[in-house]
Amino acid sequence: MTTPTPEERAGEAFTESAAEAVQTAVMAARLVLAIADAARRHQQRKQKGKEDDLPTAEEAVNGVGKDVQRLLPSDVSTALMGEADWPQLAQQLLALRTAGVDLDQVLPRIGEIAVNVRDQVAAKASETATDQWVRVVRESLPAGPVREAILTSPAWPEMAATMARLEEKGVNVREVLATAHNEALAVDQVAAKGLGAAAEPAMSRDAQLSYGPLTTGLDLPRDLDLSDRERAFNQLAISPQENQRYTRWVREAMPGHEREADLLVASRQWPLVACRMAQMETEGKPVREHLARLGKDTSWQEGSGTLGTRLARAVGEALHHPAGDASAESRVRVNTAAARATSTSLDPTKAAKATAPAEAGVAAHRQSAPAPARSKSK
């Protein structure tokens, strides 16, 4: 028996995923059919005091087989008729027709339900398969036009599948991405010049104002746009599944404060909070243990600024300090580098450039760096 090639294994995984989606759709179709049959039986008992006898299995298969093939999607009908209990299902269908039910009306509606279920399962499987590659792209490429272009491309699912196949062949995908980045960046800059645009985006106001304790060491793009939440998540390489997970964690960490948790998630700074959580997950840090402080220390309920902004600051504090550091709770730290960068007496762009490395397009606040030294509390 020969060992399957990586391509064959990838193909088998895809086939298994598609088959699972179809089987789930068949389960939904069977449920609807069972409900309809139960209604038929109930009505007969009510009107006649007994249920009518079912037609024979052979008669039923011959009587409704062609209708099922004609009125249901081909993959669903094939799977349904391949079930071991198909003869019994056919008996139910024929009994419904005998009772006056128009299968030409009922079966298409069952088909719509089945297709909806099939597509939901398939989409979920696809999201799960690509989610890990969002993280690989985030960890392998710096924030900027190339990373954003990859994650927003209509071909992203296909690219993720290709990366999976390459990894199965033993290829270092991260190395390939890093090597391809410089070539893609050059193409982006040439194309930008050809269209009359600046090759290097100016530092956006969002990028300038975001520099501070919450974002120190994070990989933020120079043209960060927090006004467009979907784009912001793409720029920060946060997948929808990660965003949903972090949202759930915050709500679980603040029992009894669901409204406040929702305000945090709706705040302008939320993508930055999610980005910090994503980085901590990558580093293997217990994000949820850090978030637990939000429920224990509610000093964020008072103070200056909007509640959402205060919560964002509180989350930044909770995520920065080591888990279990009770003495660090409820203390707002001052990041002197961030204070200088955002001071009205100094242009934040100049402050960022002053400490930026030589590589083009990378701002200082996007460089990984150790957390600033913190004095012990007295």
N, C-alpha and C positions, 0 to 999 in steps of 0.2 A: 504494500500500500504506500503510495508516494505522498510526501508531505506537501500540502497546498502552498502555493506561492503567496507572497504578500498581497498581490493583486487579487488572487482568488479569495483570500481571507477577507479582504476589504469588500469584495463583491458579495461574499456570503453574509457579512454583517449587514450590508445594505438590504439584501434579500430578506434576511430574518426580520429586520426592522419593518420593511414593507408588509411582510406576511403578518406580523403582529398587529399592524394597523388594520389590515383587512379582517383578521380574526376578531378584533375588538368590534369592528363594524358589524360583523355577523352576529356577535353577542347582542348588540343593540337591536338588530332586526328581529332576532329571536324573542327578545323581551317584548317588543311591540306586538309581535304576532301572538305571543302567549296571552298578553292582555286582551287582545281582540277576541281570541278564542274563549277566554274566561267570560267575557261579556256575552258571547253567543250562548255558551252553556247556561249562564245565569238566566238569560231571557227565556230559553227553552224550558228550564225547570219552573220558572215563574208562570209561563203560559200553559204548559202541557203537563207539568208535574214530573217530567223526566227529560233526560237528554236524548236527542236522536242518535241512532247508531252511526258510527263513522264509516265512510266508504272503505273498501279494502285498500291495502297499501299499494297494490299494483294499479288499481283503478285511479288512485289519487296521483301517483307519480306520472302516469300517462296523461292524466287530465289537466295538471297544472304545470308540468315541467317546462313546456314551451312558453307559457305565460311568465314564469319566473325569469327565464332567460331573456325574454323580450322586454320586461318592465323593470328589472333591477340592473344596476351597473354590472358589467361582465365579471369583474373580479369578485364582487359580493355574491352574485348568483352562483358562480363556479364554486366558491368556498362553501356556500350554504348547501348546495346540492351534493357536495362532497362529504358532508357530515354523516356520521354513522346513523343518526336518527332522521335523516332526510325523509324517509317514507312516512314517519309520523308527522313531520312538519307539513308534508304534502297533504296528508289526511286533514289536518287542521285547515289548510287553505281551501281545499275542496269543500269541506263542511261549511266554511264561511260563504263560499259561492252558492252552495245549495240553500243556505239560509237567506239569500238575497243580497249579499254583499258584492259590490262591483269591484272585482280585483283590479280592473284597469284604473280604478281611482285609488284604491288602497295601496297597492304595491309600489307605485311611484312615490307616494308619500313615505312609505317605509324606506324606500331607496334613498330619499333625501336625508332622512335621519341617519341612515347607515353611512352615507358619504360624509356627512358633517362629522360624525364620530371618527371615521377613518382619517380624515384630514387633520383633525385635532391631534390625534395620536401621532401621526406622521410628523406634524410640525413640532410637537414636543420632543420627539426623538431627534429631529434635526437640530433643535436648539441645544439639547444636551450634548450632542456630538460636537457642535461648534464652540460651545461655551469654553471648553478648555483651551481652544486655540486663540480665543480672545485674550486670555491671560498670557499665553506664550508671546503673542504679538506685543502686548503691553510691556512684558518683561524684556523683550529682545530689541525693541525699537524705541528711540526717544520720541517724546511727544512732538508732533509737528504734522506737516501736510501729508507726508508719506503714510504715516500710521493711520491718520484719519481717512485717507483715500482708500486704504485697504479695507478698513472696517465698514465703510459706507458704500463700498462697491457692490453693484448687483451680483457680481461674480464671487462675493465673499464665501457663500456656502461651498462653492466648487473649489475655491482656494483652500478652505479648511480641509476639505476631503483630500486634496492633493497633498497637503502637509501631513495628514494622517498616513497616507500611503508611503510617503517618503520616510517617515519615522519607522514604519514597519519594515522598510528595507535597510534600516540601520543608519539612515542619514541624520546628521545633526541639523535639525530644522532651524534651531536658533542661530546657528552659524550661517546658514544659508540666508536667513532673513537679514542678519546684520550686514552680510556682504552685499546683498541686493539693495540695502537701504541707500548707500551712497550713490549707486547708479540711478535709483529712482528719484533721489533728491536732485541730482543733476538734471534729469529730465524735467522735473517739476519747475526748476529755476529757469531752464531754457524756454519752456512753454509759457511761463509767467512773463518773461521778457518779450516773447513773441506777441503776447496779447497786450503788451503795454502796461503790465502791472509790476510792482516791485517784487523782486524774487524773494527778499527777506521781509516777512510781515512785521510791521511796527508793533511794539508791545501794546497790547490793548489795555484799556482802563481796567477791565476785569482782572487781567494778569497782574497789573500793578497793585491794585487794591487787595488782591488775594494773598499777596506776600505777607506772611506773618506766622504766628505760632501754629496755626492750623495746617499750613502748607509747607513749612520748612522741610526741605528734603524730598518733596514730592516732584514728580515729573510733569510739570505744567507747560502747556504750549504758550508761546508768546502771544498768540492771537486768541486766547481763551475767551469764549463767548458764553457767559452764564445766562444771558437773556434768552437763549435758545437751548432749552434743557436737553432735547434729543441730541443736538450737535455737541453740547458740552459732554454728555456721556460718551459719545463717539471720540471726541478729542482726548478724553481721559481713559479711553479703552475700558469702560465699565459696561458689561453686558446687561441686557434686561434681566436675566436671571440673577446676576449678582445684585443689582439694584433691588429686586424684590426680596432677596435674602437679607440684605442690610436693613431694609425697611422693617421687615418682620423682627429682626433682632432688636432694633430700637424700641419697637412697640412692646416687645416682651420684657425689655429692661425697665420700662416705665409703667408698671401696672397701676391702674387708676388714673393715669395721665394720658389716655389715648388721644384726647384732643391736642394736647401739647406735642405729643409725638408726631401727629399728623402735620402740625404747624412746622416742626423741624424739617420733615420730609418735603414740605411744600416751599421751604425757604430757598432763597437764591443760593445760599452756601451749601445746600445739600449735596450737589455733585462733588464738591471738595471733600466733604465728610465721607462720602462713599469711596472716594479715591484713597483716602487715608486708610479706611478699613481694608480695601483691596490690597494695599501695600503690606499691611500688617498680616493679612492672611497669607500672602506670599512668603513672608518672613517666619510664618509658623507661630505667630503670637496669638494669645487667647482673646480675640476681639470681644467676645460676649462677656468675659470676666471684667474687662475694662468698662464696658457699657453699663454694667450692673451699678456703677457708682451713681448713674443718673437717677436711679430710684431711691438711693440712700441719701444722697446730698441734693436737696432741692433748692439750693441757693440761687439757681438760675431763674427762680420765680420772681425775683426782684432785681432791680438794677437798671442801667441805662440801655437804650436801644429797644428794638422790638423783641418780643418773646422768642421768635424764631432765631434772631441773631444771637441772643443770650444763650439759647440752647446750643447753637453751633459752637460758640466759644466753650460752653461746658463740655460738649462732646470732645472738642479738641483737647481740653485738659484731661478728660478721662482717658482718652486714647494715648496721650503722651506719657503718663506716669505708669510705672510698673504695676501690674495687677497685684492687689493686696497691700499697696502702699496707702494705708488709711490716712497717714499724716499729710498726704499730698492732696487729699480731697478738699474741695471748697476753696482752693487757693488759686488765684489768677496770677500767672507768671508774666513777666515782661521780657520779650525777646528783643534785646538791644539792637541786633542787626536789623530786625524787621522794623523797629521803631525808627531807626535812621533812614531806612529805605522808604518809609511812608511819611516821613516828616515833611511838613509844608515848606521847610527851609531847604529841602534838597529834592531834586528831581528823582523820583523812584527809578526811572529808566537808567539814569547815570549811576545810581547806587547799585543796581543790578549788574550793569556792565563793568563796574569797578572790580567786582569779584568774580566775573565770569571767566571760564576757561577759553582757550583759543578757538575751539570749534564753533563754526557758524551756527546761528539759530538756536543756541542753548542758553537760556537765562540762568542766572545764579540760583534762583529759588527752585530750579528744577534739578539741581545736582544733589545726589545722595550725600548726606553729611551727618556726622554724629549730632545728637540733640545738644543744644547749648547747655553749658554747666548751670546747675541750679543749686543755690545755697540751701543749707538745711534749715528747717523751721525751728524757731526757738520756742 
